[in-house]
Amino acid sequence: MSGTGFFDIPSDLQHSYLGLVGIHVEEALIPVALGLAVALPLGQLCVRFRWLYPPVLWITTVLYAIPSLAFFVFLIDYTGATRTTVMIPLTLYSLVLLVPAIVDGIRAVPQETISAATAMGLGPMRRYLQVQLPIAVPAVIAGLRVAVASSVSLVSVGALIGNQGALGNLLQDANLYHRSNLAVNSVVTTALLAVLLDIALVLLRMALTPWMPRSAGAARRAARRAAVEPAARPALEDSAV
């Protein structure tokens, strides 16, 4: 053990504080990225073939209901006490959040927009990538925000199957070395990571949807203007007459 300070990490973890933070971010984001790569085409299939959505939603919900520790114990015989054992369940868990978000976002695209894209000669794939998906970005980002926060939290459970829990390993060492500051470090840093990643996703949504109001207040003001202007226009016309 190298010290007793807040950022002094026990030598048995074989990583510095920043090293653990980097591992935690990696183990949290890679499963969500893989889940998104699976959910995007799967969501489109569920929209195109409506009968497919209920069984897909049922399967992902059942997988999400499996406790993460039980999932890890089941996989450890096949993948060992490795990061893969942690990332596979987190990838599957992300599907239950991302698939409904993508399906709802695509279904919310106005039919007039889809008809216009079809009239312009866009096939199903181009229509999905160039029209439906960009319009569905706010719903997709909303699902990603929940998935990322969940993944950041669940990475810590990996500490129970070996030295694979990143910041979660500090919780075990806090009990082993009777250092409560390690537990505080783990909890505070994990929460801070979740907040920072959520802010990054909000900024990403703002960058990808410049036409949307930047805040709830701006959205309300835009709605009020839209409601007031039609009512004010006849009055202005009467006064002009």
Secondary structure, 3 states (H helix, E strand, C coil): CCCCCCCCCCHHHCCCHHHHHHHHHHHHHHHHHHHHHHHHHHHHHHHHCHHHHHHHHHHHHHHHHCCHHHHHHHHHHHHCCCHHHHHHHHHHHHHHHHHHHHHHHHHCCCHHHHHHHHHCCCCHHHHHHHHHHHHCHHHHHHHHHHHHHHHHHHHHHHHHHCCCCHHHHHHHHHHHCCCHHHHHHHHHHHHHHHHHHHHHHHHHHHHHCCCCCCCHHHHHHHHHHHHHHHHHHHHHHHHHC
